[in-house]
Amino acid sequence: MHQALAAMFPDGVAARAKLVALGHSHSWISRRCREDGPWRRPIPGVILLTKATPTRRQLMKVALTHAGPEAMLTGIQAAKLHGVRRLPPERRAHTLIPHRSKVATWGFAVVERTIHLPEPVEIDGLPVAPLARALIDAARRMDELQPVRAMIHDAVHRGLCTPEELREELAQASTIGSALPRIVIGALQDGVDSAVDQWLETVLERSGLPRPIRRAELRSADGESVGVADAWWPQVGVAMQIRYDEVSLEPDKAPEIPPLVADGLIVVQVSPARLRDEPLLVIQELRAAHHRARQRPPPDIGSAPAAPAA
């Protein structure tokens, strides 16, 4: 009998109603779910056919079983199944169900009723909301801009979904919790410059350093152009230059950028990939540059607003 149940429920998760339909009594099921029994009941109406610690997949299956036959995963767990990497930790399982359903959230199983129920895609045998919908649903429940930005940029710039798909989902999403995704998606464009600008902004926000001048053309004391700094701290003579020509998301379109060189000027050069993947190391380099700069008088370098990046 136990082998038959294992074959019917390969994930080890069963609705109590299905077990009853197979001829098992409620009392027999309840006995097996006692503390010394072989099964567990993580949510009323859902039975885990093992007493071992449930796997992540089993928890997803428990949430889906609780939510009902038309349910699908969305949010962080769905985005992870789609392959998004830059995600905040999340132990809960967020599911979507038809608005007419009466199932409610229980513990880690978050249930959201919606009149805009998408067509699910199947990933590893689980019904999952399309990625754009999953990202919007996740972002609406987050309260910090940086992780929303990191999550959405990772998905878009690795080609997992498009800005247009995100805008369409946002247009029909609830306005509750939509402020942060609107900021990120409103600034999102297909080009590299937009993505790099957002990654740079995240680094500057988290660095704790004074606010720099963005996109400044540096000039020597005799008025000669030194070049364009993506971030410029005139009080200490520190510049940041993004080397698009070293590592670029679109190498064929990367402009050649001459290095910034001037007496006394301290320059931190970074690639777009490092801004994206190693922001804490970049912040350490910026702080170290500022520390060195404060050990000497600032250089005689002026600046003017630079033309927007092409």
Sequence and secondary structure as in RCSB ss.txt:
>XXXX:A:sequence
MHQALAAMFPDGVAARAKLVALGHSHSWISRRCREDGPWRRPIPGVILLTKATPTRRQLMKVALTHAGPEAMLTG
IQAAKLHGVRRLPPERRAHTLIPHRSKVATWGFAVVERTIHLPEPVEIDGLPVAPLARALIDAARRMDELQPVRA
MIHDAVHRGLCTPEELREELAQASTIGSALPRIVIGALQDGVDSAVDQWLETVLERSGLPRPIRRAELRSADGES
VGVADAWWPQVGVAMQIRYDEVSLEPDKAPEIPPLVADGLIVVQVSPARLRDEPLLVIQELRAAHHRARQRPPPD
IGSAPAAPAA
>XXXX:A:secstr
 HHHHHHH TTSEEEHHHHHHTT  HHHHHHHTSTTSS EEEETTEEES SS   HHHHHHHHHHHH TT EEEH
HHHHHHHT  S     SEEEEEETT     BTTEEEEEESS    EEETTEEE  HHHHHHHHHTT   HHHHHH
HHHHHHHTTSS HHHHHHHHHHS STT HHHHHHHHH  SSHHHHHHHHHHHHHHHH     EEEEEEE TTS E
EEEEEEEETTTTEEEEE TTTS SSGGG         TT EEEEE HHHHHH HHHHHHHHHHHHHHHTTS   S
 EEEE     
